[in-house]
């Protein structure tokens, strides 16, 4: 099942929350990446039917996201930290499960499965008021998973979770994605998304800047500066030759490897290939240092 | 079947949370104050039963119906949705596959046993404390008291879906609109719910010698009954409509 945004605009009075957004979220994990206030939460609220688009349409499969029919098809983990504090984690997840209309027996079974899935079984009888932030995040995830929805909308699900817990949650989401679920995860922490998501939607000031895999997005930015590390024999001689190339902006020798900053990556790699072949350099390692999400996002935001 | 089960779960969940809320304790203070007042006045020991009935009825009309019923109704009526809204837990309900008007209806239904039960129990207690005049008042006024409670609960649900800090607004409404405007001479008191309740109470008590103030001009009992039913049903329907269309941006 697919989540689709079709030319969606959302106004908050005179302020525009998201602006003419179109995208499809299919099976796999999609990271929704943007700074605070970029429009990530607005997009997730539109997808979960809490907000109505001012223009355009948001659909969960064949249903409009606002409709109650759509709500059976997704699980939602909000970024708020509020619960029925008087309940235990188990009671809360059970109550939320019953709100899908399951019988008591089925709701109990589903509750136990979901709680086990998020690794909360031994701690599920603790009152939510006394639970740590990480435990509360897991309970939020459990209530989103409990009806086995084809779409998961997770707003900052990793915030406040320790590194070990993050790994567990990443593995859990990967398992869900393997089952063919479409998972939209928002975060403002680029590293989180880079480790977790197959594809990324980058958003800034209510507009989608780019979408695709990080590598695909990086390719779109061919004319943006790139830093490349080259480990080769005779690094000083290679540096002297590279310095003559007009595509090279700077060269630094770092731990017997060259760190080259180029302003035209495609032409630089072509020139580097020629130099290596003509001069018989042996290149042991060639890697781009800033093709990660941070750098890509920085470039995109700068050009937006 | 599934929807029905989900809806009943929501009714039960809302009822349970309201029952064990701080509001239940808070509301017991003014209600206990009323009981202490009646214990001190000892209407049951007055020799002139008609005079005692008149005095007890005035207590019911000016204190119980005009102040305590609105306070009981708002304690649960605004909290049923307003509490979830202020705690942001409403979000967890809005993303479940229950149509929004049905969510509000579930909240209303969950509120009724508490608000109506508390008002009816308090009314029963007060009437017992008042002795013979109380027994008479119980027979005459109980339907009106219940109708007023329904009307207030419906109205305060409308407040809760329309405004974020509905409890404060409802308090201001209960004190200014109901208590002050409801006691002003002229047509302006018709905007107060208790005007219709009092019209019914004066009409019911007239046969037992209950006299009304000169400045109070009641409407007919049938018109007052329809008005209370209209306020209860109309407020609920309007609240369901508003709730269905409203975006709650304050939830995150």
Boltz contact constraints between the chains, C-beta under 6 A:
constraints:
  - contact:
      token1: [A, 48]
      token2: [B, 95]
      max_distance: 6.0
  - contact:
      token1: [A, 50]
      token2: [B, 94]
      max_distance: 6.0
  - contact:
      token1: [A, 51]
      token2: [B, 247]
      max_distance: 6.0
  - contact:
      token1: [A, 68]
      token2: [B, 97]
      max_distance: 6.0
  - contact:
      token1: [A, 68]
      token2: [B, 99]
      max_distance: 6.0
  - contact:
      token1: [A, 71]
      token2: [B, 95]
      max_distance: 6.0
  - contact:
      token1: [A, 71]
      token2: [B, 97]
      max_distance: 6.0
  - contact:
      token1: [A, 72]
      token2: [B, 97]
      max_distance: 6.0
  - contact:
      token1: [A, 76]
      token2: [B, 95]
      max_distance: 6.0
  - contact:
      token1: [A, 78]
      token2: [B, 91]
      max_distance: 6.0
  - contact:
      token1: [A, 80]
      token2: [B, 88]
      max_distance: 6.0
  - contact:
      token1: [A, 80]
      token2: [B, 252]
      max_distance: 6.0
  - contact:
      token1: [A, 82]
      token2: [B, 87]
      max_distance: 6.0
  - contact:
      token1: [A, 82]
      token2: [B, 88]
      max_distance: 6.0
  - contact:
      token1: [A, 82]
      token2: [B, 89]
      max_distance: 6.0
  - contact:
      token1: [A, 84]
      token2: [B, 89]
      max_distance: 6.0
  - contact:
      token1: [A, 95]
      token2: [B, 13]
      max_distance: 6.0
  - contact:
      token1: [A, 98]
      token2: [B, 9]
      max_distance: 6.0
  - contact:
      token1: [A, 99]
      token2: [B, 6]
      max_distance: 6.0
  - contact:
      token1: [A, 99]
      token2: [B, 9]
      max_distance: 6.0
  - contact:
      token1: [A, 99]
      token2: [B, 96]
      max_distance: 6.0
  - contact:
      token1: [A, 101]
      token2: [B, 2]
      max_distance: 6.0
  - contact:
      token1: [A, 101]
      token2: [B, 3]
      max_distance: 6.0
  - contact:
      token1: [A, 101]
      token2: [B, 5]
      max_distance: 6.0
  - contact:
      token1: [A, 101]
      token2: [B, 6]
      max_distance: 6.0
